[in-house]
Amino acid sequence: MILRDLTLRPATRTELPAVLALLADEDRVVDPASVTVTEAYDRAFTDIEDDPRNEMLVLTDGELVLGCLQVTYIPGLGRGGAERALVEAVRIRADRRGGGLGRELMERAAARARERGCALVQLTSGKRRTDAHRFYASLGYTRSHEGFKLAL
């Protein structure tokens, strides 16, 4: 796979359909033109864009969105008062997996968090996503906690 201009940066509003397409189905490529940007998605994007502790990042090759993730920077009193970076919604286009883009995405996001002064990067992954668990372990992430969720 030849990449000409690989960049990790905050998503723009015009890229919102491409991000939503990545999030819609991780097993197949969804055409961004088929995605409906609802008022709720638009509002959520605006909230992320306006919050200095949140970023929706895209990995691009030129104009093509290849991957995305959201990072929330969480202040805390632990670890000497340093922020931590919470990574969510990690996706690489289904037709581009296996070529190192996921590793590139995660390593660049970790570097970005480190430059910001974060003491750690944390994430959760669904229990059945064993391939993802192996991938995160290969990047040096360790299973340190058991996670819980409460749907509201």
C-alpha positions as CSV (number, residue, x, y, z in Angstrom):
1,M,0.0,0.0,0.0
2,I,1.5,3.3,-1.1
3,L,0.6,6.4,1.0
4,R,1.4,9.8,-0.4
5,D,0.3,12.2,2.4
6,L,-0.5,10.4,5.6
7,T,-1.8,12.9,8.2
8,L,-3.5,12.8,11.6
9,R,-5.5,15.9,12.4
10,P,-8.8,17.1,13.8
11,A,-11.7,16.2,11.5
12,T,-13.5,19.0,9.6
13,R,-17.2,19.3,9.4
14,T,-17.1,18.3,5.7
15,E,-15.5,15.0,6.8
16,L,-18.3,14.2,9.3
17,P,-20.0,11.9,6.8
18,A,-16.8,10.0,6.2
19,V,-16.3,9.6,10.0
20,L,-19.9,8.4,10.4
21,A,-19.4,5.9,7.6
22,L,-16.4,4.4,9.4
23,L,-18.4,4.2,12.6
24,A,-21.5,2.7,10.8
25,D,-20.0,-0.7,10.1
26,E,-16.5,-1.8,10.9
27,D,-16.6,-4.9,8.7
28,R,-17.4,-3.2,5.3
29,V,-16.8,0.1,3.5
30,V,-19.8,2.4,3.8
31,D,-20.1,5.2,1.2
32,P,-20.1,8.5,3.0
33,A,-22.6,9.8,0.5
34,S,-25.1,7.3,1.9
35,V,-24.8,8.6,5.5
36,T,-27.4,11.0,6.9
37,V,-25.9,13.6,9.2
38,T,-28.7,14.1,11.7
39,E,-29.1,17.1,14.0
40,A,-27.9,14.9,16.8
41,Y,-24.6,14.1,14.9
42,D,-24.2,17.7,13.9
43,R,-24.7,18.9,17.5
44,A,-22.3,16.2,18.9
45,F,-19.6,17.2,16.3
46,T,-20.0,20.9,17.3
47,D,-19.7,20.0,21.0
48,I,-16.5,18.0,20.3
49,E,-15.1,20.7,18.1
50,D,-15.8,23.4,20.7
51,D,-14.3,21.5,23.6
52,P,-10.5,21.9,24.1
53,R,-10.5,18.5,25.9
54,N,-12.0,16.6,23.0
55,E,-10.8,15.8,19.5
56,M,-12.3,13.7,16.7
57,L,-9.1,12.9,14.8
58,V,-8.9,11.6,11.2
59,L,-6.1,9.7,9.5
60,T,-6.0,10.8,5.9
61,D,-4.0,10.1,2.8
62,G,-4.5,13.3,0.8
63,E,-8.3,13.9,0.8
64,L,-9.2,10.3,1.6
65,V,-10.2,9.6,5.3
66,L,-8.7,6.2,6.1
67,G,-9.3,6.1,9.9
68,C,-10.6,8.0,12.9
69,L,-10.7,8.0,16.6
70,Q,-12.0,10.3,19.3
71,V,-9.7,11.4,22.2
72,T,-11.0,12.9,25.4
73,Y,-8.4,14.5,27.7
74,I,-9.4,13.9,31.3
75,P,-7.9,16.0,34.1
76,G,-7.2,14.1,37.4
77,L,-5.5,14.3,40.7
78,G,-3.7,11.0,40.2
79,R,-0.4,10.7,38.5
80,G,0.7,14.1,39.8
81,G,-2.3,16.0,38.4
82,A,-1.5,14.9,34.8
83,E,-4.2,14.5,32.2
84,R,-5.0,11.1,30.7
85,A,-6.2,10.5,27.2
86,L,-9.3,8.3,26.7
87,V,-9.4,6.9,23.2
88,E,-12.7,5.8,21.7
89,A,-14.3,5.1,18.3
90,V,-11.1,3.7,16.7
91,R,-11.7,2.7,13.1
92,I,-9.7,2.0,9.9
93,R,-11.5,1.6,6.6
94,A,-12.3,-2.1,6.1
95,D,-10.6,-2.3,2.8
96,R,-7.3,-0.8,4.2
97,R,-6.8,-3.0,7.2
98,G,-3.7,-5.1,7.6
99,G,-1.2,-2.6,6.2
100,G,-0.1,-0.8,9.4
101,L,-2.7,2.1,9.3
102,G,-4.1,1.1,12.7
103,R,-0.7,1.1,14.3
104,E,0.1,4.4,12.7
105,L,-3.2,5.9,13.9
106,M,-2.7,4.7,17.5
107,E,1.0,5.7,17.7
108,R,0.3,9.2,16.3
109,A,-2.6,9.6,18.8
110,A,-0.3,8.5,21.7
111,A,2.4,10.9,20.5
112,R,-0.2,13.7,20.4
113,A,-1.3,12.9,24.0
114,R,2.3,12.7,25.2
115,E,3.1,16.2,23.6
116,R,0.0,17.5,25.5
117,G,1.5,16.2,28.7
118,C,-0.7,13.3,29.3
119,A,0.6,10.6,31.7
120,L,-1.2,7.7,30.0
121,V,-3.6,6.7,27.2
122,Q,-6.5,4.4,28.1
123,L,-9.2,2.7,26.1
124,T,-11.8,0.0,26.3
125,S,-12.6,-2.6,23.7
126,G,-15.6,-5.0,23.5
127,K,-14.9,-8.4,25.1
128,R,-15.6,-10.2,21.9
129,R,-13.1,-8.2,19.8
130,T,-10.2,-10.6,20.3
131,D,-8.3,-9.4,17.2
132,A,-8.5,-5.8,18.5
133,H,-7.3,-7.0,21.9
134,R,-4.2,-8.6,20.3
135,F,-3.6,-5.4,18.3
136,Y,-3.7,-3.2,21.4
137,A,-1.4,-5.6,23.3
138,S,1.0,-5.4,20.3
139,L,1.1,-1.7,20.9
140,G,2.0,-2.1,24.5
141,Y,-1.4,-1.6,26.1
142,T,-2.0,-3.8,29.1
143,R,-5.2,-5.2,30.6
144,S,-5.2,-3.2,33.8
145,H,-8.9,-2.9,34.8
146,E,-12.3,-4.5,34.4
147,G,-14.7,-2.0,32.8
148,F,-18.4,-1.5,33.5
149,K,-21.1,0.4,31.7
150,L,-24.6,1.5,32.6
151,A,-27.0,2.3,29.8
152,L,-29.2,5.3,30.5
